[in-house]
Each structure stands twice: as C-alpha cells, then as structure tokens.
Amino acid sequence: MDTEQAFQEIEQQIESEFAKLIQVILKRKDNLIDELYRYKKALMKKRSKIEDQRAQLHSSQPRGDTELDNEIGEIVNNFSHELEKKLTLLSEKEAQLDCCVQFNLEVKLLEHQLSNIGAIAFAAVNTEPEVITPLNSNPLYMTEDKKEKKLYLITAHNEGIILDKNMEVLSVTLLPKPPQDIKTRNWGGIASNKHSIYVSLLNENQIAVYDKKWKFCHYFGEFGAGQNHLSSPQGMCFSDGKLYVCEVQNSRVQIFKHEKHAGYLGQAYSKLGRVFHPTDICANQNNEVFVLHKGNPCINMYDHKGDLIREFGSFLSGMDAEYLGGLSVTNEDQMVITSWSKNRVYIYNQEGNVCVILGGNTKKESSEPGMFNPPIGACLTPQGQVAICDHNNSRIQSFDPEKVLSIF
C-alpha cells in the first residue's frame, strides 16, 4: 500500500467517525425534544385536572366554610410548590436542549473544518526531514545562537554539543559533574545570549552557566518562592536582553537581568481559567514571548512590556491527554509544539489552525525519517528550519517550514 492510499484510508476513517458522532448527537437531540414535549403535555394535563377539582369544591360547598377553605388552600399550595419544581426541571431540560442544538452546530462546523484542513493535517504526517543529524547520545533541548550561527544542544548523558548552521556536529563536551551534595541532575531547558549558555537544573533548582565552548562558569539561584529563588526551573529563553525562566512549581515565569531578579510574567490563573504551570517558553523577532502550559494546554503571548496580548486555548483543548513538551516559533510566527506522548510535532498558525502534523497519526514509536521516539526540544536553526530533538533515536531532525507548507 502506497503512502497516498494510506492517507486516504485515514481520512475516510475519520470522516466515518465524524458521521457516526453526528448521528448520535442528532438522535440524542430528537429524543430530548420528544421527552420535553411529553413532559409539558403531562404537566399541563395535571394542572388542568387540579384546577377542575378546585372549581368543583368551590361550587359544591357554601361560601365561608373555613375547613373547606383550608383544605383548598393546602391543595393549591401543594400544587404551586410542585408546579414550581416541575417548571424548574422543565427549564433545565430546555437548557439541555439548547446545549444539544448548539453542540450539533459545533459538530457541523467541525465537519466543515475537517473537509478543509483534514487533508492538510494528514497528508503531512510523514513529511521527510531536510537534514538528519545522528548523535551518540539522547538529545534533550537546543538553543540558537543567531550571531555565531550555531546551535547549542544538551543531552541526557551530560553532553554539551555545538552544531554549525548546516546541523553538522562541531564539538562534544562532557559537562562537569554537579556538586557532591547534589545526587541527581535533570536538565530542564536551555538558552543562550551573546556570551553564555544557560541550562536549568530541575532537581537542583538552579541555573548552570557555561561559556560558548561549554566550559562551566558558575551556578545562580536557589530553592524557594521569592525573588531570585527557583522551584523546578524548566524552559528558558532570552528576549530583549533578559532571561525568562519557567518555574513549574512556583506557577510563574521569572525574569532575570544580569542574573538578578527583574520581574515576573504571568499569574496563577489564566483568563481561560487554566492553572498557570509554564513548561516552555520562546520569543519571536519582535521580542514577543510565547509561554506553553502543561496539563490543560494553553499558550500565552506577551508583548515586549510583559503585557498579555493573547491567550490561545481552544485549539489545544483536544490535546489535554497529551504531554506537550517543546515550544518554538518560526520566522512567520507559526507555533511549533512537540507531543511526548503521541510522538508528534504540531505546527499552528496564530489563528489556531493546524498547518501540519509531523511524526505520524498514532502513538507508535519509529526510527523512520520524519517519525519520532519521542520529540522533546524544538528550536529554529540559523537557516530558519525547525529542528526537533528526536530523543531515543539519538538524532536531530530538521524541517523547512516553507517547503513543508508549500505542499498544500
């Protein structure tokens, strides 16, 4: 079976599942409407019967009978109370009906979107990379040096690697062991400026600083929740001369200038009601900063002053079950997001529309070109390509976003 035929079968399967979903929703809606009408009819019939009984009681007894008036009053009060409860339930069912109708419209919209973008999403699942760089260890995170036109890479085996603009390995340095009082090391993220390379240490709650040849310089930061304190530092980036550090446990992004506290970015809860647990961060050419949340996925976009410009959430809601790791932004401000759990790389535009999916349509791990096991860090190369750390395959895969998107 050739690739094109496989993609067609995938599309047909998805369209079939959507059709089944729509039929289920329509059936639910019809059943709810029938139930609502039956309920209204029964309620009105009962109301009419009680009112008839009340009229008969009044007509058959002389006026002024206190005992009868009390009995009628009790009947009326009981009826009013019961009627109020029934009407409340009726309103709830009507609200459910409205939601069902709205849901039906949303599914129709999704079906329409699927017809427009489904082919785009799944025609690119096995897009061939421009460059594959084999390594001797498992890559984690990368950062670009625009001035030197190099990439700095950290691996799971405590290696610092330098790549040239063509993704060729220039040097591999075994990084120094951590201090004796620290038992483990877990790299969290990487960033670089004109003079240094910064690597966050998740377990040590510190940031290690190296020169541009991977020679260790010093650490800064300590555990805590105050200024200059860190708790599980992870993704990092430089923007406008300042270092932005994602702190997962402190639910914040802390800003440093000359390795000293210079402010915060974000808040405990986002506008969409999501808890702020930043895991990765990147900046574009306009010094606008993008922050990726974990758990309930969301991306916040801030301007160079730190003001929230936009919050992207709806288009990531389908990824709630996925563990999203790396975040990068192309020169055209397309957002690149890696999924550890599904071995995929997603590229979105700022309207939240998927442009391309790299890495396949299942959770299956693979060492084939264009597939991942799993993808972790992501960044742009000096050539403007999207470079992905293919962790267990011990390689870097680079994709040209213009060529990938030009397929469509």
Secondary structure, 3 states (H helix, E strand, C coil): CCHHHHHHHHHHHHHHHHHHHHHHHHHHHHHHHHHHHHHHHHHHHHHHHHHHHHHHHHHHCCCCCHHHHHHHHHHHHHHHHHHHHHHHHHHHHHHHHHHHHHHHHHHHHHHHHHHHHHHHHHHCCCCCCCEEEECCCCEEEEEEECCCCEEEEEECCCEEEEECCCCCEEEEEECCCCCCCCCCCCEEEEEECCCEEEEEECCCCEEEEEECCCCEEEEECEECCCCCEECCEEEEEEECCEEEEEECCCCEEEEEECCEEEEEECCCECCCCCECCEEEEEECCCCCEEEEECCCCCEEEECCCCCEEEEECHHHHHHCCCCEEEEEECCCCCEEEEECCCCEEEEECCCCCEEEEECCCCCCCCCCCCCCCCEEEEEECCCCCEEEEECCCCEEEEECHHHHHHCC
